[in-house]
Amino acid sequence: MRPSLPLAVTVLAALCLLTGVPLMAQATSRLFIPIGGGYADTFAGVFAAARARDRDDRLTVIVLPVTYASSAGSISDEERAQNLADADERRAQIETACREQAAEGVNCAVLLAPVFTRADADDPVNVALAEDSDLDVVFILGGDQIIAMQALAGTPLEAALAAAYERGVIIAGTSAGLAVQSRAMIGGYSSEAFGPDNALKRGAVDLWNDGDSRRRGLSFGLSDVILEQHFWERARLARLLNALAQPGAPPIGIGVDGYTAAQITNETRLDGIFGLYGVMVVDAATFGAADSAAFNDGLLSMRNVLFHTLAPGDFAYDLTTHRHSLAAPPAALNRDYTALALPDAAGPLLLAGSLLNAPANDSVLPRFTELSGGAGARVLVVLFASNDSPLAAAYAARLQAAGLPGAQFVYLPDDNAELNAAAYDGLIIAGDDASRLSAEPLADIAAAWRGGQPLLLDGAAAALAGVFYAAHPPTPFDGDAASIEAATQGSLIQGSTLFRPGLGLLNITLEARVMADNRWGRLMALAYQHPDVPALALNDGAALEIAAGGARVLGSNGLVLFDLSAATLALGDNGGYVIANGLLDVFAPGETVKSNP
């Protein structure tokens, strides 16, 4: 069982579950409930919505495990038996939750529809379950959305589900059961070669968007948006942006986080968020982001993406007008990236996501070597690590390969030596753990850079360039589930992120390894707490060079920039960040970061 968050957050989330649904919902309105992942944290909200629409003191639910099978064509008797057993466990959990949430005198009937293959979806017995006039909820389980649509598309069961939806039956689903609720459906990454770390690459996303075939989501699914599941939990923002940039794709995306659900009424209104976390709306329509998107050298380039976040509470988004309930979008854009201008007399500044996780032929270190005077340049390397650490050994090897075998290393906080930065041709600050960073011992390096010395900040240490940074270690993917959740989703809750002052070389905030280490929550926290400055997401293989001629992206991955300077901010009932009218840009290698792009 997934460990819960601290008690205060859990209590607030529970209150939201009980109050997030309008009590006088119209029984004839159409309602999707996309759940980003998980089960128990959202059951109460689902059944609160069902109770508000129920007219006969009986909640009838069918549980649909069509996402479970390994093939939509046929499965073995053994697999069917196992799938039935697993699905019935979920059915029993849902039935228990229904009974716990039902008011006195309300009965619950939760039935399993044993649908795994196309033959099952053609079976009149299964079709009749969806045609039942007493049906209140269809709950689609998590699993594989591609298998699900291969089994359902064009079948009598899909037609019966469409008719049920039209007459007011709630269509709810978690994870893969969310994905099928948009007609343009994200099937996943297109191959095992892609994942959160390189999701900005051309071809990374498998978008099912052929309306004239079975390669789509449900026939009655949302036609003007793309849904994405496990959103912050699994670092899916880059994949959703990639999907929105595809030809013919809807230009609006909705990312629902794990253990969180949203309500979409009549395909026009998103509101009633319930569960533990929040939802992000990515609008690539209002300012033409989808129309101007390109894949430059195979990497996504996209400008002026409007985005909003919602959390439990009185917040809504109109899918027709593309407006957040907090504020209307600005009538015009006035983007300003002067924060990325090099101060007078300062040396070139390179900010790298992670040199050690970049390709061997990465251009960032050779560029720094060139700026420092070429091979054999005198370079000072300040590492926030011990001298016997793997990080120290890896840096020494990388610098030797780059033609800098004589680099002088200082290890913080162990070494107490004076840095004497002005005596070197180039300066490097690096680290892989932001919780070990400190700007205090680096005043001499900052002064040397302001006097003209080239400076490279790499990995976690790149965050020191900004006015503040999030002082947290790498995401503990090898740790327990609660620790991972706290580092990723939990960081989107007010008060969960520790901020420390950086060197203030530029008037920005920054997070490194954002996609590979799932630091999106930390970056959003920085952006929310300091909305007056740009927040930069540096990724493995990406770097930003700031020189007298401007700022340009180097390397083999993209740079994402968040701009909340014109946004309206609030907090959800769970303390989650709520943002109306944020903007983001994606820059590909070789591009210049310009004002008013």
C-alpha positions as CSV (number, residue, x, y, z in Angstrom):
1,M,0.0,0.0,0.0
2,R,1.3,3.5,-0.9
3,P,2.4,5.3,2.3
4,S,0.4,8.4,3.1
5,L,1.6,12.0,3.4
6,P,1.9,13.8,6.7
7,L,-1.4,14.0,8.6
8,A,-2.2,17.7,7.9
9,V,-2.1,17.2,4.2
10,T,-4.0,14.0,4.4
11,V,-6.8,15.6,6.5
12,L,-7.1,18.5,4.1
13,A,-7.2,16.1,1.1
14,A,-10.0,14.2,2.8
15,L,-12.0,17.3,3.4
16,C,-11.7,18.1,-0.3
17,L,-12.9,14.7,-1.2
18,L,-16.1,15.3,0.7
19,T,-16.7,18.8,-0.5
20,G,-15.4,19.0,-4.0
21,V,-18.5,17.9,-5.8
22,P,-21.6,20.2,-6.4
23,L,-24.5,18.6,-4.5
24,M,-27.1,19.6,-7.2
25,A,-25.3,18.2,-10.2
26,Q,-27.7,17.6,-13.1
27,A,-28.4,13.9,-13.6
28,T,-28.4,14.3,-17.4
29,S,-25.0,16.1,-17.6
30,R,-22.1,14.1,-19.0
31,L,-19.2,13.5,-16.7
32,F,-15.7,12.1,-17.1
33,I,-13.6,11.5,-14.0
34,P,-9.9,11.0,-15.1
35,I,-7.8,9.7,-12.2
36,G,-4.0,10.2,-12.6
37,G,-3.1,6.9,-10.9
38,G,-3.9,4.9,-7.8
39,Y,-7.2,3.9,-6.3
40,A,-8.0,4.4,-2.6
41,D,-7.2,8.2,-2.5
42,T,-9.9,9.0,-5.0
43,F,-12.7,6.5,-4.2
44,A,-14.5,9.0,-1.9
45,G,-14.6,11.7,-4.6
46,V,-15.9,9.3,-7.2
47,F,-18.7,8.1,-5.0
48,A,-19.5,11.6,-3.8
49,A,-20.0,12.5,-7.5
50,A,-22.2,9.4,-8.0
51,R,-24.3,10.2,-4.9
52,A,-24.9,13.7,-6.1
53,R,-26.4,12.3,-9.3
54,D,-28.2,9.2,-7.9
55,R,-32.0,9.1,-8.0
56,D,-32.9,5.7,-6.8
57,D,-30.9,5.1,-3.6
58,R,-28.8,2.5,-5.3
59,L,-25.4,3.0,-6.8
60,T,-24.7,0.5,-9.6
61,V,-21.1,0.3,-10.7
62,I,-19.4,-1.9,-13.3
63,V,-15.7,-2.4,-13.1
64,L,-14.0,-2.8,-16.5
65,P,-10.6,-4.5,-16.5
66,V,-10.1,-4.3,-20.3
67,T,-6.6,-2.8,-19.7
68,Y,-5.4,-6.0,-18.1
69,A,-4.8,-8.4,-20.9
70,S,-1.5,-9.1,-22.8
71,S,-3.3,-9.2,-26.1
72,A,-6.7,-7.9,-27.4
73,G,-7.0,-10.9,-29.7
74,S,-6.9,-13.8,-27.4
75,I,-5.5,-14.9,-24.1
76,S,-4.9,-18.2,-22.4
77,D,-7.3,-19.7,-19.9
78,E,-4.6,-19.3,-17.3
79,E,-4.2,-15.6,-18.0
80,R,-7.9,-15.1,-18.0
81,A,-8.2,-16.8,-14.6
82,Q,-5.4,-14.6,-13.2
83,N,-6.9,-11.4,-14.6
84,L,-10.3,-12.3,-13.2
85,A,-8.8,-12.9,-9.8
86,D,-6.8,-9.6,-9.9
87,A,-9.8,-7.6,-11.2
88,D,-12.1,-9.0,-8.6
89,E,-9.8,-7.8,-5.9
90,R,-10.1,-4.3,-7.3
91,R,-13.9,-4.8,-7.6
92,A,-14.1,-5.7,-3.9
93,Q,-12.0,-2.7,-2.9
94,I,-14.3,-0.4,-4.9
95,E,-17.4,-2.1,-3.5
96,T,-16.1,-1.6,0.1
97,A,-15.4,2.1,-0.7
98,C,-18.8,2.6,-2.2
99,R,-20.5,1.2,0.9
100,E,-18.3,3.3,3.2
101,Q,-19.2,6.5,1.3
102,A,-22.9,5.7,0.6
103,A,-25.4,7.6,2.7
104,E,-27.7,5.6,5.0
105,G,-30.3,3.8,3.0
106,V,-28.2,3.8,-0.2
107,N,-27.2,0.3,-1.5
108,C,-24.1,-0.4,-3.7
109,A,-24.0,-3.0,-6.4
110,V,-20.4,-3.3,-7.9
111,L,-20.2,-5.8,-10.7
112,L,-17.2,-7.0,-12.7
113,A,-17.5,-6.9,-16.4
114,P,-15.1,-9.7,-17.5
115,V,-13.9,-7.9,-20.7
116,F,-10.3,-8.5,-21.8
117,T,-10.5,-9.2,-25.6
118,R,-12.5,-8.0,-28.6
119,A,-14.5,-11.2,-28.3
120,D,-15.5,-10.2,-24.8
121,A,-16.5,-6.7,-26.0
122,D,-18.7,-8.3,-28.6
123,D,-20.4,-10.6,-26.0
124,P,-24.1,-9.5,-25.5
125,V,-23.9,-10.4,-21.8
126,N,-21.1,-7.9,-21.3
127,V,-22.8,-5.3,-23.5
128,A,-26.0,-5.7,-21.4
129,L,-24.1,-4.6,-18.3
130,A,-23.4,-1.2,-19.9
131,E,-27.0,-0.9,-21.2
132,D,-28.5,-1.3,-17.7
133,S,-30.7,1.7,-17.1
134,D,-29.8,1.7,-13.4
135,L,-26.1,2.0,-14.1
136,D,-24.3,5.0,-12.3
137,V,-20.6,4.5,-12.8
138,V,-18.2,2.7,-15.2
139,F,-14.8,2.4,-13.5
140,I,-12.0,1.5,-15.9
141,L,-9.0,0.0,-14.2
142,G,-5.3,0.8,-14.8
143,G,-3.1,-1.3,-17.1
144,D,-2.4,-0.9,-20.8
145,Q,-4.5,1.6,-22.7
146,I,-3.3,0.3,-26.1
147,I,-4.6,-3.2,-25.3
148,A,-7.8,-1.6,-24.0
149,M,-8.6,0.3,-27.2
150,Q,-7.6,-2.6,-29.4
151,A,-10.2,-4.6,-27.6
152,L,-12.9,-1.9,-27.4
153,A,-12.7,0.2,-30.6
154,G,-15.7,-0.3,-32.9
155,T,-17.4,-2.9,-30.7
156,P,-20.9,-3.1,-29.4
157,L,-19.6,-2.6,-25.9
158,E,-17.9,0.7,-26.9
159,A,-21.3,1.8,-28.4
160,A,-23.1,0.8,-25.3
161,L,-20.6,2.8,-23.2
162,A,-21.1,5.8,-25.4
163,A,-24.8,5.6,-24.9
164,A,-24.4,5.3,-21.2
165,Y,-22.2,8.3,-21.1
166,E,-24.8,10.3,-23.0
167,R,-27.5,9.4,-20.5
168,G,-25.4,10.6,-17.5
169,V,-23.4,7.5,-16.4
170,I,-20.1,8.6,-15.0
171,I,-17.1,7.3,-16.9
172,A,-14.2,7.1,-14.4
173,G,-10.8,5.5,-14.9
174,T,-7.4,5.5,-13.4
175,S,-4.0,5.6,-15.2
176,A,-4.6,3.7,-18.4
177,G,-8.3,4.1,-17.6
178,L,-7.7,7.9,-17.7
179,A,-5.8,7.7,-21.0
180,V,-8.7,6.2,-23.0
181,Q,-11.0,9.1,-22.0
182,S,-9.5,11.4,-24.6
183,R,-10.0,10.5,-28.2
184,A,-6.5,11.6,-29.0
185,M,-4.8,9.1,-26.7
186,I,-1.2,8.9,-25.5
187,G,-0.3,5.2,-25.9
188,G,3.0,5.7,-24.1
189,Y,6.6,6.3,-25.2
190,S,7.1,5.1,-28.7
191,S,9.9,2.7,-27.7
192,E,12.1,1.7,-24.8
193,A,14.7,4.1,-26.2
194,F,12.6,7.0,-24.8
195,G,11.6,8.0,-21.3
196,P,11.3,11.1,-19.1
197,D,15.0,12.1,-19.6
198,N,14.6,12.5,-23.4
199,A,10.9,13.0,-24.0
200,L,11.5,16.2,-25.9
201,K,13.0,14.3,-28.8
202,R,11.1,13.8,-32.1
203,G,9.3,10.5,-32.1
204,A,9.3,10.0,-28.3
205,V,5.6,9.9,-27.9
206,D,3.2,7.3,-29.3
207,L,0.0,9.4,-30.0
208,W,-3.1,7.5,-31.0
209,N,-5.0,10.1,-33.0
210,D,-6.4,8.4,-36.1
211,G,-10.1,9.2,-35.9
212,D,-11.0,7.0,-38.9
213,S,-9.5,3.9,-37.4
214,R,-9.2,2.0,-34.2
215,R,-6.0,3.8,-33.3
216,R,-7.6,6.2,-30.9
217,G,-9.2,6.6,-27.5
218,L,-12.8,6.0,-26.8
219,S,-15.1,7.1,-29.7
220,F,-17.0,9.4,-27.3
221,G,-13.9,10.6,-25.5
222,L,-12.8,14.2,-25.1
223,S,-12.1,15.4,-28.6
224,D,-10.4,18.8,-28.0
225,V,-7.9,17.8,-25.3
226,I,-5.2,15.2,-24.6
227,L,-5.2,13.6,-21.2
228,E,-1.9,12.5,-19.5
229,Q,-1.7,10.3,-16.3
230,H,0.8,10.0,-13.4
231,F,1.7,13.6,-14.4
232,W,4.1,15.0,-11.9
233,E,4.6,11.6,-10.3
234,R,6.4,10.2,-13.4
235,A,7.7,13.5,-14.9
236,R,5.3,13.5,-17.9
237,L,5.3,17.3,-18.8
238,A,7.8,16.9,-21.6
239,R,5.9,14.0,-23.1
240,L,2.6,16.0,-23.1
241,L,4.3,18.9,-24.7
242,N,5.6,16.6,-27.4
243,A,2.1,15.2,-28.0
244,L,0.6,18.7,-28.3
245,A,3.2,19.5,-31.0
246,Q,2.2,16.5,-33.2
247,P,0.4,17.3,-36.5
248,G,-3.4,17.2,-36.1
249,A,-3.2,16.9,-32.3
250,P,-5.6,18.8,-30.0
251,P,-3.7,21.9,-28.7
252,I,-4.8,21.5,-25.1
253,G,-3.4,19.0,-22.6
254,I,-4.6,18.0,-19.2
255,G,-2.1,16.3,-16.9
256,V,-3.6,14.6,-13.8
257,D,-1.2,13.7,-11.0
258,G,-1.2,10.3,-9.3
259,Y,-3.6,9.8,-6.4
260,T,-5.6,12.7,-7.8
261,A,-8.7,13.1,-9.9
262,A,-10.5,15.8,-11.9
263,Q,-14.1,16.2,-13.1
264,I,-14.9,17.2,-16.7
265,T,-18.5,18.0,-17.2
266,N,-20.1,18.1,-20.7
267,E,-16.6,18.2,-22.2
268,T,-16.4,21.9,-21.4
269,R,-15.7,22.4,-17.7
270,L,-12.8,21.1,-15.6
271,D,-13.2,21.5,-11.9
272,G,-13.8,19.6,-8.6
273,I,-10.3,18.4,-8.2
274,F,-10.0,15.8,-5.5
275,G,-7.3,13.5,-4.1
276,L,-3.9,14.4,-2.8
277,Y,-2.3,16.6,-5.4
278,G,-3.2,18.6,-8.5
279,V,-3.8,19.0,-12.2
280,M,-2.0,21.0,-14.9
281,V,-3.6,22.4,-18.1
282,V,-1.2,23.0,-20.9
283,D,-2.6,25.4,-23.5
284,A,-0.7,25.4,-26.8
285,A,-3.6,27.2,-28.6
286,T,-4.1,30.6,-27.2
287,F,-0.8,32.1,-28.2
288,G,-0.1,29.8,-31.2
289,A,2.4,27.6,-29.5
290,A,1.3,24.4,-31.3
291,D,1.2,26.1,-34.7
292,S,4.7,27.4,-34.4
293,A,6.2,24.3,-32.8
294,A,9.1,22.6,-34.6
295,F,11.7,19.9,-34.0
296,N,15.0,21.5,-34.6
297,D,17.6,18.9,-35.2
298,G,15.2,16.4,-33.6
299,L,14.5,18.4,-30.4
300,L,11.2,20.1,-29.6
301,S,11.2,23.9,-29.9
302,M,8.0,25.6,-28.7
303,R,7.2,29.1,-27.5
304,N,4.5,30.9,-25.5
305,V,2.7,27.9,-24.0
306,L,0.1,29.1,-21.6
307,F,-0.3,26.8,-18.5
308,H,-2.5,26.6,-15.5
309,T,-2.5,24.5,-12.4
310,L,-5.5,23.5,-10.3
311,A,-5.7,21.9,-6.8
312,P,-8.6,20.8,-4.5
313,G,-10.8,23.9,-3.8
314,D,-12.9,26.3,-5.7
315,F,-10.9,26.4,-9.0
316,A,-12.1,25.6,-12.5
317,Y,-11.0,25.8,-16.1
318,D,-13.2,26.4,-19.1
319,L,-12.2,24.2,-21.9
320,T,-14.2,26.3,-24.4
321,T,-12.9,29.8,-23.6
322,H,-9.5,28.5,-22.3
323,R,-9.8,30.5,-19.1
324,H,-8.8,29.7,-15.6
325,S,-11.4,30.8,-12.9
326,L,-8.7,33.0,-11.2
327,A,-8.1,35.2,-14.2
328,A,-8.4,35.6,-18.0
329,P,-5.4,35.1,-20.1
330,P,-3.5,38.3,-21.0
331,A,-4.6,40.1,-24.1
332,A,-1.1,40.3,-25.4
333,L,2.4,39.0,-24.4
334,N,5.3,41.1,-23.3
335,R,8.1,38.6,-22.7
336,D,11.3,39.8,-21.1
337,Y,14.4,37.7,-20.8
338,T,16.8,40.5,-19.8
339,A,17.5,38.4,-16.7
340,L,19.7,36.3,-18.9
341,A,21.9,39.2,-20.0
342,L,25.6,39.0,-19.0
343,P,26.5,41.8,-16.5
344,D,29.0,44.3,-17.7
345,A,32.7,43.1,-17.5
346,A,31.6,39.6,-16.4
347,G,33.1,36.5,-18.1
348,P,31.2,33.9,-20.1
349,L,28.9,31.8,-18.0
350,L,28.0,28.2,-18.8
351,L,25.2,26.4,-16.9
352,A,25.1,22.6,-17.6
353,G,22.5,20.1,-16.6
354,S,25.0,17.3,-16.1
355,L,28.3,16.9,-17.9
356,L,28.7,13.4,-16.4
357,N,25.4,12.2,-17.8
358,A,25.8,13.9,-21.2
359,P,27.0,12.0,-24.3
360,A,30.8,11.5,-24.6
361,N,30.8,13.9,-27.6
362,D,29.0,16.6,-25.7
363,S,30.0,20.1,-26.8
364,V,29.8,21.9,-23.4
365,L,33.2,21.0,-21.9
366,P,35.0,21.6,-25.2
367,R,33.3,25.0,-25.3
368,F,34.5,25.8,-21.8
369,T,38.0,24.7,-22.7
370,E,37.9,27.1,-25.7
371,L,36.7,30.0,-23.6
372,S,39.4,29.3,-21.0
373,G,42.2,29.5,-23.6
374,G,42.4,26.0,-25.0
375,A,44.0,22.7,-23.9
376,G,46.4,23.1,-21.0
377,A,44.5,26.0,-19.5
378,R,44.7,26.5,-15.8
379,V,41.4,25.5,-14.4
380,L,40.1,25.5,-10.8
381,V,37.4,22.9,-10.1
382,V,35.4,23.3,-6.9
383,L,33.5,20.1,-6.1
384,F,30.8,19.8,-3.5
385,A,32.0,16.2,-2.8
386,S,34.9,14.4,-1.0
387,N,38.1,13.8,-2.8
388,D,37.6,10.0,-2.7
389,S,34.1,10.1,-4.1
390,P,33.0,8.6,-7.4
391,L,32.1,12.2,-8.5
392,A,35.6,13.4,-8.0
393,A,37.1,10.5,-10.0
394,A,34.6,10.9,-12.8
395,Y,35.3,14.7,-13.1
396,A,39.1,14.1,-13.2
397,A,38.6,11.6,-16.0
398,R,36.3,13.8,-17.9
399,L,38.6,16.9,-17.7
400,Q,41.6,14.9,-18.8
401,A,39.7,13.7,-21.8
402,A,38.8,17.3,-22.6
403,G,42.5,18.4,-22.6
404,L,42.6,19.8,-19.0
405,P,44.7,17.2,-17.2
406,G,46.2,19.8,-14.8
407,A,43.0,21.1,-13.3
408,Q,43.3,22.0,-9.6
409,F,40.6,20.4,-7.5
410,V,39.1,21.8,-4.2
411,Y,36.6,19.7,-2.3
412,L,33.9,21.4,-0.2
413,P,33.3,21.5,2.6
414,D,36.4,19.4,3.5
415,D,39.0,21.8,2.1
416,N,39.8,25.0,3.8
417,A,42.2,26.3,1.2
418,E,41.9,29.8,-0.2
419,L,40.5,29.6,-3.7
420,N,42.5,32.4,-5.3
421,A,40.2,32.2,-8.3
422,A,41.8,35.1,-10.2
423,A,44.9,33.1,-10.7
424,Y,43.2,30.7,-13.1
425,D,42.1,30.8,-16.7
426,G,38.7,29.1,-16.1
427,L,36.5,28.2,-13.1
428,I,34.2,25.2,-12.6
429,I,31.8,24.6,-9.7
430,A,30.1,21.2,-9.7
431,G,28.1,18.9,-7.5
432,D,25.4,16.2,-7.7
433,D,23.5,16.9,-4.5
434,A,21.9,20.3,-4.0
435,S,21.5,19.7,-0.2
436,R,25.3,19.9,0.1
437,L,25.7,23.2,-1.8
438,S,26.5,26.5,-0.2
439,A,27.1,29.8,-1.8
440,E,29.0,31.2,1.2
441,P,32.5,29.9,0.4
442,L,32.3,30.9,-3.3
443,A,32.4,34.7,-3.0
444,D,36.0,34.7,-4.5
445,I,34.8,32.7,-7.6
446,A,31.8,35.0,-8.1
447,A,34.1,38.1,-7.9
448,A,36.5,36.6,-10.4
449,W,33.7,35.8,-12.8
450,R,32.4,39.4,-12.5
451,G,35.9,40.5,-13.3
452,G,35.9,38.5,-16.6
453,Q,36.9,34.9,-15.8
454,P,34.9,32.1,-17.7
455,L,32.8,30.1,-15.3
456,L,31.0,26.7,-15.7
457,L,28.4,25.6,-13.1
458,D,27.5,22.0,-13.6
459,G,24.9,19.6,-12.3
460,A,23.2,20.5,-9.0
461,A,25.7,23.4,-8.6
462,A,24.2,25.1,-11.7
463,A,21.4,26.2,-9.4
464,L,23.8,28.4,-7.5
465,A,23.8,30.8,-10.4
466,G,20.3,32.0,-9.3
467,V,19.0,34.1,-6.5
468,F,17.6,31.0,-4.6
469,Y,17.8,27.3,-5.1
470,A,15.9,24.2,-3.8
471,A,18.3,22.6,-1.3
472,H,17.3,19.0,-1.7
473,P,19.3,15.8,-2.6
474,P,18.6,13.8,-5.7
475,T,15.3,12.0,-5.9
476,P,15.7,8.7,-4.0
477,F,14.5,6.4,-6.7
478,D,16.2,3.5,-4.9
479,G,14.4,4.4,-1.6
480,D,11.0,3.7,-0.3
481,A,7.8,4.9,-2.0
482,A,7.0,7.6,0.6
483,S,10.4,9.2,0.1
484,I,10.1,9.3,-3.7
485,E,6.6,10.7,-3.4
486,A,7.7,13.4,-1.0
487,A,10.5,14.4,-3.4
488,T,8.4,14.6,-6.5
489,Q,4.7,15.1,-5.9
490,G,5.0,16.3,-2.4
491,S,7.3,19.2,-3.5
492,L,4.2,20.8,-5.2
493,I,2.7,21.3,-1.7
494,Q,3.4,24.7,0.0
495,G,6.1,24.4,2.6
496,S,7.6,21.2,1.3
497,T,10.7,22.8,-0.4
498,L,13.6,24.3,1.4
499,F,15.1,27.4,-0.3
500,R,18.5,28.8,0.2
501,P,20.2,31.9,-1.3
502,G,22.3,31.3,-4.4
503,L,25.2,33.4,-5.7
504,G,22.8,35.7,-7.6
505,L,25.0,35.8,-10.7
506,L,21.7,36.1,-12.7
507,N,18.3,37.1,-11.6
508,I,16.8,33.7,-12.2
509,T,16.1,30.4,-10.4
510,L,17.2,27.1,-11.8
511,E,17.0,23.3,-11.4
512,A,19.3,20.8,-13.1
513,R,18.5,17.3,-14.2
514,V,14.9,18.2,-14.1
515,M,13.6,15.5,-16.5
516,A,16.0,12.6,-15.6
517,D,15.7,13.2,-11.8
518,N,12.1,14.3,-11.8
519,R,12.8,17.7,-10.3
520,W,9.7,19.3,-11.8
521,G,8.1,19.8,-8.4
522,R,11.2,21.6,-7.1
523,L,11.3,23.8,-10.1
524,M,7.6,24.7,-9.8
525,A,8.1,25.5,-6.2
526,L,10.9,27.9,-7.1
527,A,8.8,29.5,-9.8
528,Y,5.8,29.9,-7.5
529,Q,7.8,31.4,-4.6
530,H,9.8,33.7,-6.9
531,P,7.4,34.6,-9.8
532,D,9.2,37.8,-10.7
533,V,12.2,35.9,-12.1
534,P,12.4,33.2,-14.8
535,A,12.7,29.6,-13.6
536,L,14.9,27.4,-15.8
537,A,14.8,23.6,-16.2
538,L,18.2,22.3,-17.3
539,N,18.2,18.7,-18.5
540,D,20.9,16.1,-18.9
541,G,22.8,16.9,-22.1
542,A,21.6,20.6,-22.1
543,A,23.5,23.7,-21.2
544,L,23.0,27.4,-21.5
545,E,25.9,29.7,-22.5
546,I,25.5,33.4,-21.5
547,A,28.0,35.6,-23.2
548,A,28.1,39.2,-24.5
549,G,26.2,38.2,-27.6
550,G,23.3,36.7,-25.6
551,A,22.1,33.4,-24.2
552,R,22.1,30.2,-26.3
553,V,21.3,26.6,-25.7
554,L,24.2,24.0,-26.2
555,G,24.3,20.3,-26.1
556,S,21.9,17.5,-27.0
557,N,18.8,18.2,-24.9
558,G,16.3,21.0,-24.5
559,L,15.9,23.9,-22.0
560,V,12.5,24.6,-20.5
561,L,11.8,28.1,-19.1
562,F,8.9,29.0,-16.8
563,D,7.7,32.6,-16.6
564,L,5.2,33.5,-13.9
565,S,5.6,37.2,-14.1
566,A,2.1,37.8,-15.3
567,A,0.5,34.9,-13.5
568,T,-2.2,34.9,-10.7
569,L,-1.3,32.6,-7.8
570,A,-3.3,30.9,-5.1
571,L,-3.2,27.8,-2.9
572,G,-5.5,24.8,-2.9
573,D,-7.2,23.3,0.1
574,N,-4.4,20.8,0.3
575,G,-1.7,23.6,0.1
576,G,-1.0,22.8,-3.5
577,Y,0.2,25.4,-5.9
578,V,-2.5,27.0,-8.1
579,I,-1.4,29.1,-11.0
580,A,-3.4,30.9,-13.7
581,N,-1.7,32.1,-16.8
582,G,1.9,30.9,-16.4
583,L,4.0,30.7,-19.5
584,L,6.6,28.3,-20.6
585,D,9.0,28.0,-23.5
586,V,11.1,25.1,-24.8
587,F,14.4,25.9,-26.5
588,A,16.3,23.4,-28.6
589,P,20.1,23.3,-28.9
590,G,21.5,26.1,-31.0
591,E,18.6,28.4,-30.3
592,T,19.0,31.8,-28.7
593,V,16.9,32.7,-25.7
594,K,15.4,36.0,-26.8
595,S,12.9,38.4,-25.3
596,N,9.5,38.4,-27.1
597,P,10.2,35.2,-28.9
